[in-house]
Amino acid sequence: MTNYRLIRLIPKSLVCALLIHAGAAAGFAQQSAPNCAMEGAVVNALTGEVVPRARLTVTTGGAAVETTGDNGGRWSFPAVPCGTVQLVVSRPGFLPYVHGQRPGHVVTPMMLFAGMPLHDVKVELVPQAVVTGRVLDDQGDPVVNATVSVLSSRVTDGRFVFQQAAGVNTNDIGEFRLANLAKGRYIICARRNPSSSSAREALADSCWPGPVEGGMSSSTEIAAGRDLRVDFNLIRVAAVHVRGTVSGQPAGRGFSISLMRRLDASGYGGNYPGTVRPDGAFDIAGVPPGDYVLTGSLFENTRRLFARMPVNVGQSDVNDVAVHMEEGFALTARVRIESAADPAPAVPQFTVSLRPAEQGLAGGQVKWAEDHRTIAFAELTPGEYQLTATAPAPFYVKAATIGGQDILRGAAALSAGGGEIDIVLRDDGGRIEGDVSDAQGNPLNGAIMAVPRAGRPVIGSTMTGGYFKLQNLEPGDYTVYAWDDAQAVAWADAEWMRPYATQGAAVTVTAGQNTQTKLKRIDLAGQ
């Protein structure tokens, strides 16, 4: 969830100096001469206290002007080019502020006009959160050069997952410091880097407040500006060898492979690297117990070869693992149009990809045929994939199947010889339009999300005065929401969505028809 805040303009009589929407800018001639001006102050977003000596940069038309605030937090740009500008503010101990960069938000652009200087522009900097601590082993000795990772909660494909956001190594007494953390939910993990090949023990990973697999229930909320102390004690566990052979690679050529822990989408757990000798043998040492995926790839002339195999590691060495290098397989998708028009419109080229649902898979290369009716996916590895596609107006993607399986609304297992993907486009979509406002009826900008009963939502944004229009929608029932931040919405998590069920509008989209609705914006930033 973002921590940037909109600039506040004081006094209110100068609000006109900021253009509320970019469309109105067409009525003003942008000037390159440095005859515009602005001044204001930088304050702490939590306490309201001044932030001294912040660094500020105004960029417009490719030119950048810099200044530094004084001890009282005041700053000024007495002569900068007019037009649309970007303001960047930074100060050690605070998260950087970049006006206009708020993913998922509709942000008012900042405009400067000759003869209309901006006064008392207040910029609020959010203090960073910091996590410090030590990593010790089970004897109380410091673990030097251990990796301490920060996994932060992010919404991916409509669900919360924890993804690595930062990491540091411990120093000579096992200490670490993780800075520049924004408000959010986190899991902090420590692990010792793989030890020597002769070691028969390893230090097991440790995560605070709980394991990565626990998801949200194992995480903690870290507030903006908080200083948190977290210490780790890594427990000694058995470390074993994983040995075997790789076949199918070019003769006399070695290459690298690795064991990756089989975890969720966070991918945390690192990997244990190994080398395949020219005779095909490999020996990966210092591997603690767990479920892994053995992966490797290499290029040979114009071919790309893959190896992928699940490996379970227990308390004793794993020997005689046999894995075969295979060339990536190709898959064809055929696109057809269902239309009431006569003749039917031509098939357009659109954005399409196969998204891997498992670790260690390759999404493949995409190549369209000249007639746009056939798509070739090359260099795929066997596994589960889901097709994502966005068709241009006036089409929508009605269906995508392979062997009778729906690959558009869920993942399907793909392998060589599994048949073709059938993609169906239609041009009889409906429309939803309406307005977004606050509780008092004042228009608001926001991100619009139309959630169908099954499948991925359609996301758009408001235009002037809170107005929005979603086009080319598949006919059916939707729940339509307005959010301040679409990237923070876990739309695929029924439990997370339940509190907002009554705040969306139930809308039925009819083929070729327009449906009107009104929405109240849901603000997640303050929750």
C-alpha positions in Angstrom: 0.0 0.0 0.0 1.5 3.3 -1.0 2.6 5.9 1.5 2.7 9.0 -0.8 0.4 11.8 0.0 -1.1 14.5 -2.3 0.3 18.0 -2.0 -2.0 20.4 0.0 -2.2 23.9 -1.3 -2.6 26.8 1.1 -4.5 29.2 0.8 -7.5 27.7 -0.9 -7.6 30.7 -3.3 -4.7 29.2 -5.1 -6.3 25.8 -5.8 -6.9 27.0 -9.4 -3.1 27.0 -9.9 -3.3 23.2 -10.0 -5.2 21.8 -12.9 -7.7 19.2 -11.6 -7.5 17.1 -14.8 -5.0 16.8 -17.6 -7.6 17.4 -20.3 -8.0 21.0 -19.4 -4.3 21.5 -20.0 -5.0 21.7 -23.7 -6.3 25.2 -23.3 -3.0 26.5 -21.9 0.2 27.0 -23.9 3.1 25.5 -22.1 6.0 27.8 -21.8 9.7 26.8 -21.6 11.0 30.0 -20.1 11.8 29.8 -16.4 9.1 32.4 -15.4 7.0 30.3 -13.0 7.5 30.0 -9.2 6.5 27.9 -6.2 7.3 27.8 -2.5 6.3 25.9 0.5 7.4 23.7 3.4 8.2 20.0 4.2 6.7 18.5 7.2 6.5 15.1 9.0 3.3 13.3 7.8 2.8 11.8 11.3 3.7 14.6 13.6 3.3 17.7 11.5 6.8 18.9 12.6 9.0 20.6 10.1 11.5 18.5 8.2 14.7 20.5 7.8 17.1 20.4 4.9 15.0 18.2 2.6 16.2 17.8 -1.0 13.7 18.9 -3.7 13.8 18.5 -7.4 11.3 20.0 -9.9 11.4 18.4 -13.4 9.5 19.8 -16.4 10.2 19.5 -20.2 13.3 17.4 -19.5 14.9 20.1 -17.4 15.5 19.6 -13.6 15.9 22.3 -11.0 17.1 21.4 -7.5 17.1 23.1 -4.1 17.4 22.3 -0.4 15.0 23.3 2.3 16.2 25.5 5.2 16.4 24.5 8.9 12.7 25.5 9.2 11.6 23.2 6.4 10.9 26.1 4.0 11.9 25.9 0.3 11.3 27.8 -2.8 11.7 27.6 -6.6 11.7 31.3 -7.7 12.3 30.6 -11.4 11.3 27.3 -13.0 9.8 26.4 -16.5 6.0 26.6 -16.7 3.8 23.6 -17.5 3.3 20.1 -16.1 5.9 19.5 -13.4 7.0 16.6 -11.3 8.1 17.3 -7.7 10.5 14.9 -6.0 11.4 15.3 -2.3 13.8 13.2 -0.2 15.4 13.3 3.2 17.4 10.6 5.1 15.1 8.8 7.5 11.9 9.3 5.4 10.4 7.6 2.4 10.9 9.5 -0.9 8.0 11.6 -2.1 7.2 11.7 -5.9 4.1 13.6 -6.8 2.0 11.8 -9.4 3.5 8.3 -8.8 0.8 6.5 -6.9 0.2 3.1 -8.5 -3.5 2.3 -8.7 -4.5 5.9 -8.0 -5.8 8.7 -10.1 -3.5 11.6 -9.2 -4.0 15.3 -10.1 -1.2 16.5 -12.3 0.7 19.5 -11.1 0.7 22.5 -13.4 2.6 25.9 -13.1 1.4 29.0 -15.0 3.1 32.3 -15.6 2.0 35.0 -13.2 0.4 32.5 -10.8 3.0 31.4 -8.3 2.2 28.7 -5.9 2.5 29.6 -2.2 2.5 27.5 1.0 2.7 24.2 -0.8 2.9 21.6 2.0 4.8 18.3 1.3 4.3 15.6 3.8 7.1 13.1 4.2 6.4 9.7 5.8 9.0 8.5 8.2 10.7 5.2 7.4 10.2 2.1 9.5 13.4 0.3 10.6 14.0 -3.3 11.8 17.3 -4.1 13.6 18.6 -7.2 15.4 21.1 -10.0 15.6 21.3 -13.5 14.1 22.8 -16.1 16.5 23.2 -19.8 16.2 21.9 -22.3 18.8 25.1 -21.9 20.8 24.6 -18.1 21.1 27.4 -17.3 18.6 26.9 -14.7 15.9 26.1 -15.9 12.4 28.3 -13.8 10.1 27.1 -12.9 6.6 23.7 -14.4 7.2 21.0 -13.1 4.8 18.1 -11.3 6.5 15.2 -10.8 4.1 12.1 -8.6 4.3 9.0 -10.2 2.7 6.1 -7.7 2.3 2.5 -8.3 1.5 1.5 -7.6 -2.0 -1.6 -8.4 -4.1 -0.8 -10.7 -7.0 -3.6 -12.0 -9.2 -6.2 -10.9 -6.6 -4.6 -12.6 -3.6 -2.2 -11.5 -0.9 1.3 -13.1 -1.2 4.5 -12.3 0.5 7.3 -11.3 -1.9 10.9 -10.4 -1.0 11.2 -6.6 -0.9 14.7 -6.1 0.6 17.6 -7.9 2.2 20.8 -7.3 4.0 23.7 -9.4 5.4 24.8 -9.5 9.0 28.1 -8.0 10.0 31.0 -9.6 12.0 28.9 -9.7 15.2 25.7 -10.9 13.6 24.0 -7.5 13.5 21.7 -6.3 10.8 19.7 -3.2 10.0 16.8 -3.0 7.5 15.7 0.6 6.7 13.4 2.4 4.3 10.4 0.2 5.1 6.9 1.6 4.4 3.8 0.9 6.5 2.5 -2.6 5.7 2.5 -6.3 6.7 5.8 -8.1 6.8 7.6 -11.3 7.5 11.3 -11.1 8.4 13.4 -14.2 7.6 17.0 -15.1 8.4 19.1 -17.8 6.8 22.7 -18.8 6.7 24.2 -19.0 3.2 25.1 -22.6 2.1 28.2 -24.0 4.0 31.1 -26.0 2.7 30.7 -29.2 0.8 32.0 -31.2 3.7 29.5 -29.9 6.3 27.0 -32.5 7.6 25.0 -29.9 9.5 23.3 -26.6 8.5 21.5 -23.8 10.3 17.8 -23.9 9.5 16.0 -20.8 8.3 13.9 -18.9 10.8 11.1 -16.4 10.1 9.4 -13.9 12.4 6.7 -13.7 13.5 5.9 -17.0 11.6 6.7 -19.1 8.6 6.2 -17.8 5.1 3.7 -20.6 4.4 1.4 -19.1 7.1 0.7 -16.1 4.9 -1.2 -13.2 6.5 -1.7 -15.1 9.8 2.1 -15.3 10.2 2.8 -11.7 9.4 2.9 -8.5 11.5 1.8 -5.0 10.8 4.7 -2.5 10.9 3.6 1.1 11.3 5.2 4.1 9.5 8.1 5.4 11.5 8.4 2.4 13.8 11.7 1.1 15.1 11.5 -2.6 15.7 13.9 -5.1 17.2 13.9 -8.7 16.0 16.6 -11.3 17.0 17.0 -14.7 15.5 18.4 -18.0 16.9 19.1 -20.5 14.0 18.8 -24.1 15.0 21.2 -26.7 13.7 19.8 -29.4 11.4 21.1 -32.2 9.3 22.6 -31.2 5.9 22.8 -33.7 3.2 24.1 -34.2 -0.4 21.8 -34.4 -3.4 23.7 -36.4 -6.1 22.7 -37.6 -9.5 23.1 -37.3 -13.2 21.7 -35.1 -16.0 21.3 -36.5 -19.5 20.4 -34.9 -22.7 22.8 -32.0 -22.6 25.5 -31.4 -25.3 28.4 -33.8 -24.9 31.3 -32.6 -22.8 29.5 -29.4 -21.6 28.9 -28.5 -18.0 26.4 -26.1 -16.7 24.7 -24.8 -13.5 21.6 -26.2 -11.8 19.9 -25.4 -8.5 17.5 -26.8 -5.9 14.7 -24.3 -5.2 12.5 -24.6 -2.2 8.9 -25.4 -3.2 7.1 -22.5 -1.5 4.3 -20.1 -2.4 4.5 -17.2 -4.8 7.0 -15.4 -2.5 9.7 -17.7 -3.8 11.5 -17.2 -0.4 13.8 -19.9 0.7 16.6 -19.3 -1.7 18.3 -22.0 -3.8 21.2 -24.4 -3.4 23.3 -24.2 -6.5 25.3 -27.0 -8.1 27.4 -27.7 -11.2 26.8 -30.4 -13.7 30.2 -31.8 -14.8 30.9 -32.6 -18.5 30.1 -36.3 -17.7 26.6 -35.3 -16.5 27.2 -35.9 -12.7 26.3 -33.4 -10.1 26.7 -33.1 -6.3 24.8 -30.4 -4.3 26.0 -30.2 -0.7 24.7 -28.7 2.5 21.0 -29.1 1.7 18.6 -29.1 4.7 15.4 -31.2 4.8 12.5 -29.9 2.7 10.7 -30.1 -0.6 12.6 -28.7 -3.6 12.5 -28.4 -7.4 15.7 -29.2 -9.3 16.0 -26.8 -12.2 18.4 -26.0 -14.9 18.5 -24.6 -18.4 21.1 -23.9 -21.2 21.3 -22.8 -24.8 22.8 -25.0 -27.4 23.0 -23.3 -30.8 19.4 -22.1 -31.4 17.9 -24.6 -28.9 17.0 -24.0 -25.3 17.1 -27.1 -23.1 15.4 -27.4 -19.7 15.6 -29.7 -16.7 13.0 -29.7 -14.0 12.2 -32.4 -11.4 10.7 -32.4 -7.8 13.1 -33.6 -5.1 12.3 -34.4 -1.5 15.2 -34.1 1.0 15.1 -35.9 4.3 17.7 -36.7 7.0 20.0 -38.7 4.7 21.8 -38.2 1.4 19.7 -38.3 -1.8 21.5 -40.3 -4.4 20.9 -41.5 -8.0 18.7 -38.5 -9.0 18.2 -38.8 -12.7 16.9 -35.9 -14.7 16.8 -35.4 -18.5 17.4 -32.2 -20.4 14.5 -31.6 -22.8 14.0 -29.1 -25.5 11.1 -26.7 -24.8 7.9 -27.7 -26.6 5.8 -25.6 -28.8 2.1 -24.9 -28.5 -0.4 -23.4 -31.0 -3.4 -21.2 -30.2 -6.1 -20.5 -32.8 -8.2 -17.4 -32.6 -11.7 -17.2 -34.0 -14.4 -14.5 -33.8 -18.1 -15.0 -33.0 -19.9 -12.1 -34.5 -23.4 -11.1 -35.7 -21.8 -8.9 -38.3 -21.7 -10.0 -42.0 -18.9 -10.3 -42.9 -17.3 -10.9 -39.5 -14.5 -8.4 -38.6 -10.9 -9.3 -39.1 -9.0 -10.9 -36.2 -6.9 -8.3 -34.4 -3.5 -8.9 -32.8 -3.8 -8.4 -29.1 -1.8 -8.9 -25.9 -1.6 -12.6 -24.9 0.7 -14.7 -22.7 0.9 -18.0 -20.8 1.5 -17.3 -17.1 3.3 -20.1 -15.2 1.5 -21.3 -12.2 4.5 -23.2 -10.8 8.1 -22.3 -9.9 10.8 -23.0 -12.4 8.6 -22.8 -15.5 9.3 -20.7 -18.6 6.4 -18.6 -20.1 7.6 -19.2 -23.6 8.0 -16.9 -26.6 4.9 -15.6 -28.4 4.8 -15.2 -32.2 1.7 -14.2 -34.2 1.0 -15.5 -37.7 0.5 -12.9 -40.4 -3.2 -13.5 -40.6 -3.6 -13.0 -36.8 -5.5 -16.2 -36.6 -2.7 -18.3 -35.1 -0.4 -17.8 -32.2 2.7 -19.9 -31.6 4.1 -20.3 -28.0 7.7 -21.7 -28.2 10.1 -23.0 -25.6 7.6 -24.0 -22.9 8.4 -26.4 -20.2 5.7 -29.0 -19.1 3.6 -27.7 -16.2 0.5 -25.7 -15.3 -0.2 -22.4 -17.0 -3.0 -19.8 -17.3 -3.7 -17.8 -20.4 -4.0 -14.0 -20.0 -5.3 -11.9 -22.8 -6.6 -8.4 -23.4 -8.5 -7.9 -26.7 -8.8 -4.4 -28.3 -12.2 -2.7 -28.9 -14.8 -3.7 -29.9 -13.8 -7.3 -28.8 -13.6 -9.2 -25.5 -12.2 -12.6 -24.9 -15.1 -14.9 -24.5 -13.3 -18.2 -23.8 -9.9 -20.0 -24.0 -9.8 -23.8 -23.7 -7.5 -26.7 -24.4 -8.6 -30.3 -24.4 -11.9 -29.1 -22.8 -10.2 -27.3 -19.9 -10.7 -23.7 -19.2 -7.3 -22.0 -19.4 -8.7 -18.4 -19.2 -10.3 -18.6 -15.7 -7.9 -21.1 -14.2 -4.6 -23.0 -14.8 -4.3 -26.1 -17.0 -1.5 -28.7 -17.3 0.3 -28.2 -20.6 2.8 -30.6 -22.3 4.0 -31.6 -25.7 1.2 -33.1 -27.8 -1.5 -31.8 -25.6 -3.5 -30.2 -28.5 -4.3 -26.6 -29.4 -5.7 -23.7 -27.4 -9.0 -22.4 -28.8 -9.4 -18.6 -28.2 -12.8 -17.1 -28.9 -13.4 -13.4 -29.3 -16.8 -11.7 -29.5 -17.8 -8.1 -30.4 -21.2 -7.8 -28.7 -19.9 -6.5 -25.4 -21.9 -4.2 -23.2 -20.9 -1.0 -21.3 -21.0 0.2 -17.7 -20.8 3.9 -17.0 -21.5 6.1 -14.1 -20.1 8.5 -11.4 -18.0 8.2 -8.3 -18.6 10.4 -5.3 -17.9 10.6 -1.5 -20.5 10.2 1.2 -21.6 13.8 0.7 -22.1 13.4 -3.1 -18.9 15.3 -4.1 -17.3 13.8 -7.2 -14.1 11.8 -6.7 -11.5 10.2 -8.9 -10.8 6.5 -8.4 -10.0 3.1 -9.8 -13.1 1.2 -11.2 -13.2 -2.6 -10.8 -16.0 -4.7 -12.4 -15.8 -8.1 -10.8 -17.6 -11.0 -12.7 -19.0 -14.1 -11.0 -16.0 -16.0 -12.4 -12.7 -14.9 -13.9 -10.6 -11.8 -13.7 -12.1 -8.3 -13.1 -12.1 -5.5 -15.6 -10.3 -2.4 -14.3 -10.5 1.2 -15.4 -10.4 4.7 -14.0 -12.5 7.8 -13.7 -12.2 10.7 -16.0 -13.4 14.3 -15.4 -15.4 14.9 -12.3 -15.5 11.2 -11.2 -17.1 10.0 -14.5 -16.2 6.5 -15.7 -17.0 4.2 -18.6 -16.0 0.5 -19.0 -16.6 -0.8 -22.5 -16.5 -4.2 -24.4 -17.6 -6.2 -21.3 -18.7 -9.7 -21.6 -22.5 -9.9 -20.9 -23.2 -11.2 -17.4 -23.5 -10.2 -13.8 -20.9 -8.0 -12.1 -20.2 -6.3 -8.9 -18.7 -2.9 -9.6 -16.5 -1.0 -7.1 -14.6 2.3 -6.9 -11.3 2.1 -5.0 -8.6 4.6 -4.1 -6.0 1.9 -4.9 -6.8 -1.0 -7.2 -3.5 -2.7 -6.6 -4.4 -3.2 -3.0 -7.6 -5.1 -3.7 -7.5 -8.9 -3.1 -10.5 -9.5 -5.4 -9.9 -13.3 -5.5 -9.9 -13.7 -1.7 -13.6 -14.1 -0.7 -12.8 -13.5 3.0 -11.0 -10.3 2.3 -13.8 -9.0 -0.1 -16.6 -9.9 2.3 -16.6 -6.6 4.3 -17.0 -4.7 1.1 -19.8 -6.8 -0.4 -22.5 -4.1 0.3 -20.3 -1.3 -1.0 -20.3 -2.4 -4.6 -23.1 -2.0 -7.1 -24.7 -5.1 -8.6 -24.8 -4.6 -12.4 -26.1 -6.9 -15.2 -24.3 -6.2 -18.5 -26.5 -6.9 -21.6 -24.9 -7.5 -25.0 -24.6 -4.2 -26.9 -26.3 -2.2 -24.2 -25.3 0.5 -21.8 -25.9 0.3 -18.0 -25.7 3.2 -15.6 -24.6 3.1 -12.0 -23.4 5.3 -9.2 -20.5 4.4 -6.8 -19.1 5.5 -3.5 -15.3 5.3 -3.4 -13.8 2.9 -0.9 -10.6 4.3 0.6 -8.1 1.6 1.7 -5.3 4.0 2.5 -6.7 4.8 5.9 -7.6 1.2 6.9 
